[in-house]
């Protein structure tokens, strides 16, 4: 079963924001995800942490509209979609969009 991560910035971290995103990338580099979509300003830090992994599975986006555009083909392929970010990033709208488009729970 495919594992698709849809992540965004963790905004509540203050001075720890950079290090936390780098560390998240390191942790994800050792996980078994198939695709990672990311929305937010911290995507460079996340990519820095991911550098040990093939970045061809990392899809950064600059806006919700772009994120939906690059994520749309993934929905047809199915799998498990995990959506997580600070509320202010707006990924709640993306989670609802995924539910509507894929008849997911």
Backbone as CSV, one residue per row, in Angstrom:
resi,resn,N_x,N_y,N_z,CA_x,CA_y,CA_z,C_x,C_y,C_z
1,UNK,0.845,-1.183,0.000,0.000,0.000,0.000,0.884,1.238,0.000
2,UNK,0.609,2.154,-0.907,1.405,3.380,-1.029,1.191,4.294,0.175
3,UNK,2.260,4.944,0.612,2.200,5.897,1.726,2.582,7.270,1.206
4,UNK,1.607,8.190,1.235,1.803,9.534,0.718,1.693,10.523,1.874
5,UNK,2.737,11.304,2.067,2.747,12.331,3.111,2.464,13.687,2.477
6,UNK,1.560,14.429,3.089,1.254,15.789,2.671,1.502,16.650,3.901
7,UNK,2.635,17.312,3.916,3.062,18.039,5.103,3.224,19.526,4.819
8,UNK,3.240,20.294,5.899,3.468,21.727,5.799,4.230,22.215,7.012
9,UNK,4.557,23.485,6.977,5.350,24.096,8.042,4.766,23.868,9.427
10,UNK,5.686,23.717,10.377,5.332,23.698,11.799,5.665,25.097,12.315
11,UNK,4.666,25.942,12.438,4.875,27.366,12.718,5.065,27.700,14.189
12,UNK,4.699,26.851,15.102,4.685,27.183,16.524,6.016,26.947,17.218
13,UNK,7.074,26.692,16.491,8.320,26.251,17.095,9.292,27.371,17.456
14,UNK,9.014,28.570,17.017,9.884,29.692,17.354,11.315,29.457,16.920
15,UNK,12.252,29.622,17.864,13.676,29.491,17.565,14.079,28.075,17.157
16,UNK,13.238,27.109,17.416,13.532,25.706,17.091,13.053,25.314,15.689
17,UNK,12.415,26.247,14.975,11.785,25.907,13.696,12.765,25.278,12.694
18,UNK,13.906,25.920,12.481,14.867,25.394,11.494,15.340,23.999,11.885
19,UNK,15.821,23.851,13.099,16.367,22.554,13.527,15.292,21.464,13.513
20,UNK,14.066,21.806,13.900,12.990,20.806,13.924,12.656,20.321,12.515
21,UNK,12.658,21.215,11.535,12.359,20.800,10.166,13.500,19.960,9.578
22,UNK,14.736,20.326,9.893,15.871,19.510,9.440,15.784,18.118,10.058
23,UNK,15.510,18.063,11.354,15.408,16.769,12.036,14.246,15.947,11.489
24,UNK,13.122,16.591,11.209,11.995,15.880,10.609,12.419,15.262,9.279
25,UNK,13.141,16.018,8.471,13.639,15.487,7.201,14.522,14.270,7.409
26,UNK,15.390,14.318,8.418,16.257,13.173,8.715,15.438,11.949,9.102
27,UNK,14.444,12.167,9.943,13.583,11.048,10.367,12.815,10.476,9.174
28,UNK,12.307,11.357,8.333,11.547,10.901,7.171,12.443,10.164,6.171
29,UNK,13.706,10.567,6.095,14.639,9.909,5.175,14.781,8.428,5.497
30,UNK,14.549,8.083,6.737,14.661,6.684,7.157,13.321,5.971,7.216
31,UNK,12.276,6.639,6.783,10.942,6.027,6.818,10.612,5.431,5.452
32,UNK,9.476,4.810,5.355,9.115,4.113,4.125,8.070,4.823,3.287
33,UNK,8.093,6.147,3.236,7.089,6.848,2.433,7.380,6.671,0.937
34,UNK,6.313,6.760,0.137,6.461,6.676,-1.314,6.562,8.056,-1.959
35,UNK,5.810,8.999,-1.427,5.816,10.376,-1.932,5.677,11.321,-0.748
36,UNK,6.333,12.477,-0.862,6.230,13.512,0.166,5.958,14.840,-0.521
37,UNK,4.796,15.374,-0.254,4.397,16.690,-0.761,4.514,17.679,0.385
38,UNK,5.039,18.877,0.105,5.289,19.825,1.186,4.903,21.239,0.766
39,UNK,4.204,21.913,1.671,3.818,23.308,1.453,4.368,24.148,2.583
40,UNK,5.144,25.159,2.241,5.609,26.081,3.259,7.013,26.592,3.036
41,UNK,7.346,27.562,3.838,8.631,28.233,3.738,9.788,27.378,4.238
42,UNK,9.525,26.374,5.025,10.586,25.542,5.608,10.974,24.373,4.714
43,UNK,10.506,24.348,3.481,10.783,23.210,2.612,12.281,23.024,2.352
44,UNK,13.062,24.089,2.350,14.503,23.964,2.170,15.158,23.245,3.337
45,UNK,14.714,23.555,4.552,15.249,22.886,5.736,14.868,21.410,5.726
46,UNK,13.622,21.121,5.348,13.192,19.732,5.276,14.029,18.974,4.242
47,UNK,14.248,19.585,3.096,15.063,18.959,2.046,16.488,18.728,2.534
48,UNK,17.007,19.643,3.334,18.347,19.473,3.906,18.403,18.201,4.753
49,UNK,17.373,17.977,5.532,17.315,16.763,6.340,17.113,15.507,5.516
50,UNK,16.438,15.643,4.401,16.160,14.502,3.518,17.339,14.137,2.626
51,UNK,18.382,14.923,2.618,19.424,14.800,1.599,20.016,13.413,1.436
52,UNK,19.900,12.593,2.445,20.417,11.231,2.322,19.480,10.339,1.520
53,UNK,18.292,10.820,1.251,17.297,10.028,0.526,17.117,10.607,-0.874
54,UNK,16.620,9.828,-1.764,16.354,10.264,-3.127,15.299,11.368,-3.127
55,UNK,15.704,12.590,-3.458,14.774,13.719,-3.444,13.773,13.685,-4.610
56,UNK,13.865,12.679,-5.467,12.891,12.581,-6.560,11.496,12.242,-6.027
57,UNK,11.406,11.863,-4.757,10.104,11.565,-4.144,9.575,12.741,-3.334
58,UNK,10.262,13.868,-3.370,9.914,15.080,-2.614,9.355,16.113,-3.573
59,UNK,8.129,16.569,-3.293,7.433,17.502,-4.169,7.046,18.761,-3.391
60,UNK,7.892,19.782,-3.411,7.557,21.017,-2.711,6.586,21.860,-3.536
61,UNK,5.740,22.608,-2.849,4.767,23.488,-3.513,4.839,24.875,-2.884
62,UNK,4.491,25.874,-3.668,4.529,27.254,-3.208,3.162,27.779,-2.778
63,UNK,2.107,27.066,-3.133,0.749,27.519,-2.809,-0.182,26.318,-2.687
64,UNK,-1.348,26.545,-2.082,-2.346,25.472,-1.998,-2.772,25.025,-3.387
65,UNK,-2.921,25.978,-4.298,-3.332,25.650,-5.668,-2.296,24.750,-6.343
66,UNK,-1.015,25.095,-6.204,0.039,24.270,-6.794,0.086,22.895,-6.136
67,UNK,-0.071,22.851,-4.817,-0.065,21.577,-4.103,-1.157,20.659,-4.629
68,UNK,-2.359,21.175,-4.776,-3.451,20.356,-5.299,-3.152,19.875,-6.711
69,UNK,-2.546,20.735,-7.508,-2.231,20.388,-8.892,-1.242,19.225,-8.975
70,UNK,-0.191,19.261,-8.151,0.794,18.189,-8.222,0.358,16.941,-7.446
71,UNK,-0.583,17.121,-6.547,-1.096,15.991,-5.755,-2.211,15.243,-6.478
72,UNK,-2.913,15.901,-7.355,-4.082,15.329,-8.031,-3.804,13.968,-8.679
73,UNK,-2.730,13.793,-9.452,-2.483,12.480,-10.073,-2.255,11.360,-9.046
74,UNK,-1.790,11.713,-7.869,-1.538,10.717,-6.824,-2.829,10.089,-6.309
75,UNK,-3.906,10.856,-6.314,-5.174,10.355,-5.781,-5.670,9.144,-6.558
76,UNK,-5.472,9.165,-7.861,-5.922,8.050,-8.695,-5.140,6.771,-8.394
77,UNK,-3.923,6.914,-7.882,-3.087,5.756,-7.583,-3.420,5.116,-6.240
78,UNK,-4.171,5.844,-5.416,-4.606,5.319,-4.133,-3.494,5.258,-3.107
79,UNK,-3.821,4.711,-1.956,-2.865,4.579,-0.879,-3.354,5.268,0.375
80,UNK,-2.446,5.390,1.317,-2.729,6.074,2.573,-2.154,7.476,2.467
81,UNK,-2.973,8.481,2.768,-2.548,9.877,2.719,-2.555,10.438,4.137
82,UNK,-1.396,10.890,4.591,-1.284,11.546,5.883,-1.098,13.030,5.632
83,UNK,-1.986,13.852,6.211,-1.924,15.303,6.038,-1.658,15.922,7.398
84,UNK,-0.565,16.718,7.508,-0.209,17.298,8.794,0.588,18.585,8.607
85,UNK,0.185,19.617,9.332,0.892,20.906,9.354,0.257,21.762,10.424
86,UNK,0.857,22.902,10.677,0.211,23.884,11.544,-1.078,24.343,10.865
87,UNK,-2.076,24.622,11.654,-3.389,25.006,11.120,-3.293,26.186,10.154
88,UNK,-2.441,27.135,10.446,-2.333,28.346,9.641,-1.888,28.078,8.205
89,UNK,-1.244,26.942,7.961,-0.770,26.598,6.619,-1.946,26.313,5.686
90,UNK,-3.062,25.832,6.218,-4.260,25.612,5.417,-4.416,24.219,4.849
91,UNK,-3.677,23.256,5.362,-3.784,21.907,4.813,-5.096,21.218,5.176
92,UNK,-5.861,21.783,6.099,-7.188,21.237,6.378,-8.044,21.243,5.122
93,UNK,-7.894,22.284,4.313,-8.621,22.372,3.040,-8.153,21.279,2.081
94,UNK,-6.880,20.979,2.112,-6.335,19.931,1.249,-6.832,18.559,1.711
95,UNK,-6.876,18.351,3.016,-7.382,17.072,3.539,-8.832,16.858,3.115
96,UNK,-9.638,17.894,3.214,-11.042,17.788,2.781,-11.119,17.533,1.278
97,UNK,-10.295,18.196,0.517,-10.254,18.017,-0.937,-9.877,16.575,-1.276
98,UNK,-8.894,16.019,-0.565,-8.495,14.627,-0.794,-9.661,13.701,-0.483
99,UNK,-10.352,13.945,0.625,-11.518,13.111,0.979,-12.590,13.147,-0.094
100,UNK,-12.878,14.316,-0.600,-13.916,14.469,-1.627,-13.507,13.797,-2.943
101,UNK,-12.250,13.928,-3.324,-11.792,13.412,-4.614,-11.564,11.903,-4.605
102,UNK,-11.275,11.347,-3.438,-10.900,9.934,-3.412,-11.886,9.055,-2.654
103,UNK,-12.980,9.643,-2.198,-13.959,8.912,-1.398,-13.320,8.252,-0.171
104,UNK,-12.330,8.926,0.374,-11.628,8.398,1.555,-12.409,8.713,2.819
105,UNK,-12.031,8.033,3.884,-12.631,8.285,5.185,-11.947,9.430,5.874
